[in-house]
Amino acid sequence: MIAYLDGKFIHKSPAMVYVDVNGVGYEVQISLNTYSKIQSLEKGTLYTCLLIREDAHILYGFFEPAEKEMFQHLVSVSGIGATTARMLLSYMKPAELIKAIVGGDIKALESVKGIGKKTAERMVIELRDKFSKLGPETNIFPLKDNTLHTDALNALVALGIARNTADQSIKRVLQSEPSLTSIEDVIKKALKML
């Protein structure tokens, strides 16, 4: 998996950017939120998610880790594909989407092109619990600046543990022992909690 790309933005449009990484050009699909952040930049980092289909390998890029995380949550909802998830992230920022989902604001979700009432309701049903457990004051995506959490999560997922299960286990470890700084300790303790 390609986790991120760091390079020059050779060509930019509201839906796509070409990123030159040491002479290799990557075509990356982006949201309008990401486009607005990179529009004036000549180079930078995009956090990526590679989706492999029968007919194509498509790379999606995000300016912030929180947007990438939200994208991954959205595509996990049945009936929401990558195109629809990108549309949602073009209309709303991750924090706005979370507020709408946790608050059950179907109208706000329906205002996005391509989202009907049933899809909006499905998003609320499938994602509300995940987001509301984090608490109202919490930054919804602690992964944004927490590489310890991110690295531990990636390690557990690589070991074959379901992403949501691994994520919850790591959060419990870090909440009970916030002074932990060793990724090995976090992984071992998270494995014991499973």
Salt bridges, closest charged atoms under 4 A:
ASP55 OD1 - ARG53 NE 3.20
GLU64 OE2 - LYS37 NZ 3.32
GLU69 OE2 - HIS73 NE2 3.83
GLU69 OE1 - ARG163 NH2 3.92
ASP167 OD1 - HIS149 NE2 3.13
ASP167 OD2 - LYS171 NZ 2.89
GLU177 OE2 - LYS189 NZ 3.42
